[in-house]
Amino acid sequence: MKIRALKALVGDYGRLNEGDEIDLPKHIASQLLAYGYVELATEPEPTVRRKGKKNG
């Protein structure tokens, strides 16, 4: 689960500064969300790829 730190944090996941984004296991991210220490980071829209002919 990708989260963004709202304040500086230190834990089993390492050190996060305010604004840092990190992908954490759901059970850890859920606890940090519940305490209001982090927010969910929005995932960028997937890039649309066009199918083309393979060379070779």
JOMOMO-V825202 format. One record per residue. OMEGA is omega in whole degrees, -180 to 180 (* if undefined). BURIAL is b if it has 9 or more other ideal C-beta (glycine too) atoms within 8 Angstrom, else e. D_LAST is the distance of its C-alpha to the last C-alpha in Angstrom with 1 decimal. Layout:
OMEGA,BURIAL,D_LAST
OMEGA,BURIAL,D_LAST
This chain:
-177,b,39.6
-178,b,39.1
176,b,42.5
-178,b,44.1
177,b,47.3
176,e,50.3
178,e,52.3
-178,e,51.9
173,b,51.5
180,e,51.4
180,e,50.7
-178,e,48.6
-178,e,45.5
-180,e,46.6
176,e,48.0
173,b,47.0
179,e,48.4
180,e,49.1
178,e,45.9
175,e,43.6
-179,e,40.9
177,b,39.8
-178,e,38.3
173,b,41.1
-175,e,41.6
-176,e,43.2
178,e,46.6
-179,b,47.1
-180,b,45.8
178,b,48.1
180,e,51.1
176,b,50.4
-179,b,50.0
179,e,53.2
179,e,55.1
-180,e,53.7
-177,b,52.2
171,b,48.7
177,e,47.0
176,b,43.7
-180,e,40.9
178,e,38.9
176,e,35.2
178,e,33.1
179,e,31.5
178,e,27.9
178,e,25.3
180,e,23.8
179,e,20.0
177,e,18.3
178,e,15.5
178,e,12.5
177,e,9.4
176,e,6.4
174,e,3.8
*,e,0.0
